[in-house]
Amino acid sequence: MALNAQQAHQQAKPGDAVIGWKLDREQRKELLLQFPTRYSEVVADHVTLAARVDRNSGLPSETLGEIVGQADDGRGVQALVVSIAGTTDRPDGSTYHITWSLAKGRRAKESNDVIRDHGWQPIELPVPVMLQPARF
C-alpha cells in the first residue's frame, strides 16, 4: 500500500533510522550549478520526513517536489526549502528542506533551527526536484 508523507510519518514507530527522500544523483549535479554552495562541506543529499524511526517504517509515495526557497544563517548553515505535495510543512512541525552546505563544525540537523529562527527567503521561480523515497 502506498503511503503519502503524512501517513508514513503517522505510522512510523520509534527506532534508529530516517525516512524521507534522496535526491536524484544526476539532478543533484545540475542543482549544485544552479544553487552554488556557500560553505566548504557540500551535503545536498536528501529531504527528511521523519528521524529516529523503525527501519521497517513505510516510505512516502511522493516522488516530486519543488525547491521554493533558501535559508542561510550567515555563519555556516545553508539550506534549500522544499515543497512536497503542496506544502513546506513537515508533519513534525518543522520545514521540508535540503541541507545544502555547511561550514566546518556545523551539523546538518542545525538546518531545522536556522529555518525556524531566521526564516527563509522564497526564490523567484520554484525548481522541480525529483525525489526518491528512501530509508537511511
URMOUR-V185584 format. One record per backbone hydrogen bond with DSSP energy under -1.0 kcal/mol. NH is the residue of the N-H (numbers start at 1). CO is the residue of the C=O. If there is no record, write none. Layout:
# URMOUR-V185584
NH_CO + NH_CO
This chain:
# URMOUR-V185584
8_4 + 9_5 + 10_6 + 11_7 + 15_52 + 17_53 + 19_50 + 20_134 + 21_47 + 22_132 + 23_45 + 24_130 + 28_24 + 29_25 + 30_26 + 31_27 + 32_28 + 33_29 + 34_30 + 35_31 + 41_102 + 43_100 + 44_99 + 47_21 + 49_19 + 50_19 + 53_17 + 54_13 + 57_54 + 61_3 + 65_129 + 66_83 + 67_127 + 68_81 + 69_81 + 70_121 + 71_79 + 73_77 + 78_101 + 79_71 + 80_98 + 81_69 + 82_96 + 83_66 + 84_87 + 87_84 + 90_94 + 93_90 + 96_88 + 98_80 + 100_78 + 101_78 + 102_41 + 103_76 + 106_103 + 110_107 + 111_108 + 114_110 + 115_111 + 116_112 + 117_113 + 118_114 + 119_115 + 121_70 + 123_68 + 127_67 + 129_65 + 131_63 + 132_22 + 134_20 + 136_18
